Amino acid sequence: MINIEGYINGFNLLFPQTLDMQPWEFINDLESIINERMSKLSTEYRIENNIAIHKTATLEQGAILKGSVIISENCFVGANSYFRGPIYLGKSVKIGPGSEIKQSIILDNSAIAHFNYIGNSIIGKNINFEAGSICANHFNERQNKTIFIKYKGQLIDTKTGKFGSLVGDNSKIGANAVLSPGSILEVNSIVKRLELIEQIK
């Protein structure tokens, strides 16, 4: 069992209903998790068409939001960003221009630069993605698309073909780096520019 709390401090307080979920199970159930949370949001949020935006958040021109989305206080969403919900942004998250986010959560004080892709991923707190870095969520090149995760010397079959990364708090991802599907990064991880993280060859 991969305990998300071990990678993201306070995760179980934020999402107590997911205490016994594996990361990919959480992502696969993100739609219902976000909808449940949306029903309990304060009047500080503007809610329309299942999209909740805190009154202090800033969305620049051309940002497109689809599906169930929660954008928390003091977030910034850059011009021409593309959100394919379900998506949850914690407090003070910054999404740079031209970035695409799909079925993911990005937690407090994390920054996704510009022209990034984050797919089916759980991104912790105080994380920085430099420009062009990618959380890939699908093995396009493999005949068997099922994602396996290497964890503590064992292979875990996720039984899903779509899962990106679990990125621990305070990690830094360099420009044009790629996290392959099923990447699990410890707290304080550093990924160099142009580096490929592929935990299972």
MIGU-280796 format. One record per residue (C-alpha): residue number from 1; z, y, x; residue in three letters. Coordinates in pm, 1 decimal. Each point is the difference from the previous one (the first is absolute). Layout:
! MIGU-280796
nr=NUM z=Z y=Y x=X rest=ALA
...
***
This chain:
! MIGU-280796
nr=1 z=0.0 y=0.0 x=0.0 rest=MET
nr=2 z=-105.2 y=336.3 x=140.6 rest=ILE
nr=3 z=265.4 y=251.5 x=-101.7 rest=ASN
nr=4 z=-170.6 y=337.9 x=-45.4 rest=ILE
nr=5 z=339.2 y=172.6 x=39.6 rest=GLU
nr=6 z=2.8 y=-120.5 x=361.2 rest=GLY
nr=7 z=-305.0 y=218.1 x=64.2 rest=TYR
nr=8 z=61.8 y=291.2 x=-235.8 rest=ILE
nr=9 z=353.3 y=135.4 x=-26.3 rest=ASN
nr=10 z=110.7 y=50.5 x=-360.7 rest=GLY
nr=11 z=-293.7 y=-188.7 x=-150.7 rest=PHE
nr=12 z=220.4 y=-221.4 x=-217.0 rest=ASN
nr=13 z=174.9 y=306.5 x=-144.6 rest=LEU
nr=14 z=-332.9 y=160.1 x=-78.5 rest=LEU
nr=15 z=-146.9 y=-313.9 x=-159.0 rest=PHE
nr=16 z=296.3 y=-222.5 x=-94.6 rest=PRO
nr=17 z=-210.5 y=-217.9 x=-230.5 rest=GLN
nr=18 z=-196.8 y=-125.1 x=301.0 rest=THR
nr=19 z=293.7 y=-133.5 x=200.5 rest=LEU
nr=20 z=-135.7 y=-355.2 x=18.3 rest=ASP
nr=21 z=-369.2 y=87.6 x=31.8 rest=MET
nr=22 z=-217.1 y=-64.7 x=300.5 rest=GLN
nr=23 z=-198.9 y=310.1 x=110.0 rest=PRO
nr=24 z=-331.5 y=-127.1 x=-143.4 rest=TRP
nr=25 z=173.3 y=-95.4 x=-327.5 rest=GLU
nr=26 z=131.0 y=355.9 x=-22.2 rest=PHE
nr=27 z=-348.4 y=141.9 x=56.1 rest=ILE
nr=28 z=-157.8 y=-237.9 x=-251.1 rest=ASN
nr=29 z=255.6 y=110.2 x=-261.6 rest=ASP
nr=30 z=-14.3 y=369.2 x=92.3 rest=LEU
nr=31 z=-163.3 y=106.2 x=-327.1 rest=GLU
nr=32 z=293.1 y=-115.3 x=-214.0 rest=SER
nr=33 z=255.2 y=127.4 x=256.1 rest=ILE
nr=34 z=-151.5 y=348.9 x=-4.8 rest=ILE
nr=35 z=-34.4 y=7.5 x=-377.8 rest=ASN
nr=36 z=366.1 y=-93.9 x=-38.4 rest=GLU
nr=37 z=99.9 y=273.7 x=243.2 rest=ARG
nr=38 z=-224.0 y=255.4 x=-170.2 rest=MET
nr=39 z=183.3 y=-49.8 x=-328.9 rest=SER
nr=40 z=321.0 y=120.6 x=167.2 rest=LYS
nr=41 z=-132.0 y=309.1 x=179.6 rest=LEU
nr=42 z=158.2 y=339.7 x=-58.7 rest=SER
nr=43 z=-161.7 y=300.3 x=-164.8 rest=THR
nr=44 z=-78.3 y=127.3 x=351.4 rest=GLU
nr=45 z=-312.6 y=-216.9 x=-18.1 rest=TYR
nr=46 z=-321.5 y=79.4 x=-184.0 rest=ARG
nr=47 z=-120.7 y=-327.5 x=-150.9 rest=ILE
nr=48 z=-350.0 y=-42.9 x=-138.2 rest=GLU
nr=49 z=-220.4 y=-311.5 x=-24.9 rest=ASN
nr=50 z=261.7 y=-206.4 x=185.8 rest=ASN
nr=51 z=-2.9 y=241.1 x=294.8 rest=ILE
nr=52 z=332.1 y=167.4 x=82.9 rest=ALA
nr=53 z=3.2 y=296.9 x=237.4 rest=ILE
nr=54 z=317.9 y=181.9 x=97.8 rest=HIS
nr=55 z=-9.8 y=374.6 x=-61.4 rest=LYS
nr=56 z=56.8 y=69.6 x=370.3 rest=THR
nr=57 z=-291.9 y=-218.0 x=118.5 rest=ALA
nr=58 z=-326.4 y=153.5 x=120.2 rest=THR
nr=59 z=-342.9 y=-150.3 x=-73.5 rest=LEU
nr=60 z=-298.0 y=162.8 x=164.5 rest=GLU
nr=61 z=-343.8 y=32.2 x=-156.1 rest=GLN
nr=62 z=-201.4 y=-315.8 x=-50.4 rest=GLY
nr=63 z=288.5 y=-249.9 x=9.3 rest=ALA
nr=64 z=-79.6 y=-289.1 x=-237.7 rest=ILE
nr=65 z=280.2 y=-203.6 x=-156.9 rest=LEU
nr=66 z=-70.9 y=-321.3 x=-194.6 rest=LYS
nr=67 z=237.2 y=-254.0 x=-151.6 rest=GLY
nr=68 z=380.4 y=23.6 x=-1.5 rest=SER
nr=69 z=120.3 y=252.9 x=258.8 rest=VAL
nr=70 z=335.4 y=162.2 x=78.5 rest=ILE
nr=71 z=-0.9 y=293.0 x=243.4 rest=ILE
nr=72 z=355.1 y=108.1 x=81.8 rest=SER
nr=73 z=148.4 y=335.5 x=94.6 rest=GLU
nr=74 z=-145.2 y=211.1 x=281.4 rest=ASN
nr=75 z=-296.3 y=-232.5 x=55.5 rest=CYS
nr=76 z=-331.7 y=131.8 x=129.2 rest=PHE
nr=77 z=-331.8 y=-160.2 x=-91.7 rest=VAL
nr=78 z=-293.8 y=134.6 x=197.2 rest=GLY
nr=79 z=-344.6 y=93.6 x=-123.4 rest=ALA
nr=80 z=-231.6 y=-280.9 x=-110.2 rest=ASN
nr=81 z=264.5 y=-271.1 x=29.0 rest=SER
nr=82 z=-64.2 y=-304.8 x=-217.4 rest=TYR
nr=83 z=286.2 y=-188.0 x=-166.6 rest=PHE
nr=84 z=-60.8 y=-337.8 x=-165.3 rest=ARG
nr=85 z=326.6 y=-81.7 x=-173.1 rest=GLY
nr=86 z=249.1 y=-142.0 x=-31.4 rest=PRO
nr=87 z=140.3 y=234.6 x=264.0 rest=ILE
nr=88 z=346.5 y=136.7 x=71.4 rest=TYR
nr=89 z=63.8 y=288.4 x=240.6 rest=LEU
nr=90 z=361.1 y=70.6 x=97.7 rest=GLY
nr=91 z=137.7 y=343.8 x=83.3 rest=LYS
nr=92 z=-185.1 y=234.6 x=237.3 rest=SER
nr=93 z=-290.6 y=-236.8 x=66.4 rest=VAL
nr=94 z=-314.1 y=158.8 x=143.8 rest=LYS
nr=95 z=-344.8 y=-143.8 x=-67.7 rest=ILE
nr=96 z=-275.2 y=162.7 x=204.1 rest=GLY
nr=97 z=-346.1 y=99.5 x=-120.4 rest=PRO
nr=98 z=-247.9 y=-275.9 x=-72.4 rest=GLY
nr=99 z=252.2 y=-283.5 x=11.0 rest=SER
nr=100 z=-14.4 y=-293.9 x=-240.8 rest=GLU
nr=101 z=315.2 y=-170.5 x=-127.8 rest=ILE
nr=102 z=-19.6 y=-318.9 x=-207.7 rest=LYS
nr=103 z=284.1 y=-191.7 x=-169.9 rest=GLN
nr=104 z=268.1 y=104.6 x=249.5 rest=SER
nr=105 z=331.8 y=173.7 x=41.2 rest=ILE
nr=106 z=63.1 y=260.7 x=268.7 rest=ILE
nr=107 z=359.3 y=110.0 x=38.8 rest=LEU
nr=108 z=187.9 y=317.3 x=93.1 rest=ASP
nr=109 z=-122.7 y=231.8 x=275.2 rest=ASN
nr=110 z=-294.2 y=-216.1 x=98.9 rest=SER
nr=111 z=-333.5 y=157.5 x=89.9 rest=ALA
nr=112 z=-347.4 y=-145.8 x=-36.0 rest=ILE
nr=113 z=-236.1 y=225.8 x=194.6 rest=ALA
nr=114 z=-364.9 y=41.1 x=-102.7 rest=HIS
nr=115 z=-271.0 y=-257.8 x=-67.2 rest=PHE
nr=116 z=247.8 y=-287.8 x=-16.7 rest=ASN
nr=117 z=-2.4 y=-309.8 x=-221.1 rest=TYR
nr=118 z=322.7 y=-161.3 x=-123.9 rest=ILE
nr=119 z=-59.6 y=-308.8 x=-214.4 rest=GLY
nr=120 z=254.8 y=-219.9 x=-180.8 rest=ASN
nr=121 z=273.7 y=101.7 x=242.7 rest=SER
nr=122 z=366.7 y=95.0 x=22.4 rest=ILE
nr=123 z=50.8 y=296.3 x=231.2 rest=ILE
nr=124 z=358.7 y=89.6 x=90.1 rest=GLY
nr=125 z=168.9 y=331.9 x=76.9 rest=LYS
nr=126 z=-78.1 y=248.1 x=278.8 rest=ASN
nr=127 z=-326.5 y=-170.1 x=92.3 rest=ILE
nr=128 z=-300.3 y=177.0 x=145.5 rest=ASN
nr=129 z=-359.0 y=-122.2 x=-24.6 rest=PHE
nr=130 z=-237.1 y=195.7 x=222.7 rest=GLU
nr=131 z=-354.5 y=74.3 x=-111.1 rest=ALA
nr=132 z=-230.3 y=-288.5 x=-84.5 rest=GLY
nr=133 z=262.8 y=-274.1 x=11.1 rest=SER
nr=134 z=-27.7 y=-280.6 x=-252.3 rest=ILE
nr=135 z=218.8 y=-252.0 x=-182.4 rest=CYS
nr=136 z=-261.9 y=-260.8 x=-87.4 rest=ALA
nr=137 z=74.8 y=-218.5 x=-302.2 rest=ASN
nr=138 z=-272.3 y=-266.3 x=-8.5 rest=HIS
nr=139 z=-162.2 y=-242.5 x=245.5 rest=PHE
nr=140 z=-363.7 y=78.5 x=-70.5 rest=ASN
nr=141 z=-118.0 y=-207.7 x=296.5 rest=GLU
nr=142 z=181.1 y=-325.1 x=-87.5 rest=ARG
nr=143 z=-117.6 y=-271.7 x=-235.6 rest=GLN
nr=144 z=360.1 y=-66.0 x=-106.2 rest=ASN
nr=145 z=128.6 y=339.9 x=-115.5 rest=LYS
nr=146 z=362.9 y=-111.2 x=-49.8 rest=THR
nr=147 z=238.9 y=204.0 x=214.7 rest=ILE
nr=148 z=251.5 y=-179.1 x=219.2 rest=PHE
nr=149 z=286.6 y=182.0 x=168.1 rest=ILE
nr=150 z=162.9 y=-96.5 x=327.0 rest=LYS
nr=151 z=373.7 y=56.1 x=-33.9 rest=TYR
nr=152 z=269.1 y=-128.6 x=236.2 rest=LYS
nr=153 z=-233.5 y=-263.3 x=139.9 rest=GLY
nr=154 z=-108.1 y=-132.7 x=-336.9 rest=GLN
nr=155 z=-312.9 y=47.1 x=-209.0 rest=LEU
nr=156 z=53.5 y=119.6 x=-356.0 rest=ILE
nr=157 z=-273.5 y=-51.5 x=-257.7 rest=ASP
nr=158 z=-2.2 y=310.8 x=-219.8 rest=THR
nr=159 z=-233.3 y=-170.5 x=-250.1 rest=LYS
nr=160 z=-179.1 y=332.2 x=-35.7 rest=THR
nr=161 z=-321.1 y=140.8 x=141.5 rest=GLY
nr=162 z=114.4 y=363.3 x=-8.6 rest=LYS
nr=163 z=294.7 y=121.5 x=205.2 rest=PHE
nr=164 z=8.8 y=263.7 x=270.1 rest=GLY
nr=165 z=308.0 y=74.2 x=208.2 rest=SER
nr=166 z=374.8 y=42.0 x=-12.4 rest=LEU
nr=167 z=75.8 y=284.3 x=242.2 rest=VAL
nr=168 z=362.2 y=54.7 x=100.8 rest=GLY
nr=169 z=170.5 y=339.5 x=10.5 rest=ASP
nr=170 z=-74.2 y=247.8 x=279.9 rest=ASN
nr=171 z=-320.3 y=-171.6 x=116.0 rest=SER
nr=172 z=-295.4 y=183.0 x=154.9 rest=LYS
nr=173 z=-359.6 y=-112.4 x=-51.9 rest=ILE
nr=174 z=-258.1 y=149.8 x=237.2 rest=GLY
nr=175 z=-338.9 y=144.5 x=-88.1 rest=ALA
nr=176 z=-266.4 y=-253.3 x=-101.2 rest=ASN
nr=177 z=242.4 y=-292.2 x=27.1 rest=ALA
nr=178 z=-42.3 y=-290.3 x=-243.3 rest=VAL
nr=179 z=277.4 y=-208.6 x=-152.4 rest=LEU
nr=180 z=-155.7 y=-328.2 x=-112.6 rest=SER
nr=181 z=98.6 y=-152.9 x=-335.8 rest=PRO
nr=182 z=347.7 y=-149.9 x=9.7 rest=GLY
nr=183 z=133.3 y=218.8 x=281.3 rest=SER
nr=184 z=378.7 y=32.1 x=11.7 rest=ILE
nr=185 z=123.1 y=281.4 x=226.1 rest=LEU
nr=186 z=363.4 y=30.2 x=102.8 rest=GLU
nr=187 z=197.1 y=324.9 x=-21.5 rest=VAL
nr=188 z=-103.1 y=248.0 x=272.7 rest=ASN
nr=189 z=-330.0 y=-176.6 x=72.8 rest=SER
nr=190 z=-265.0 y=183.9 x=200.4 rest=ILE
nr=191 z=-367.8 y=-87.5 x=-40.5 rest=VAL
nr=192 z=-226.8 y=157.4 x=260.5 rest=LYS
nr=193 z=-316.8 y=189.2 x=-76.9 rest=ARG
nr=194 z=-293.3 y=-236.2 x=-65.0 rest=LEU
nr=195 z=234.5 y=-301.4 x=2.1 rest=GLU
nr=196 z=-63.5 y=-298.7 x=-227.9 rest=LEU
nr=197 z=308.9 y=-172.9 x=-136.9 rest=ILE
nr=198 z=-96.8 y=-354.8 x=-90.1 rest=GLU
nr=199 z=307.6 y=-218.2 x=-22.8 rest=GLN
nr=200 z=-198.8 y=-312.3 x=-88.1 rest=ILE
nr=201 z=-333.5 y=-57.0 x=176.4 rest=LYS
***
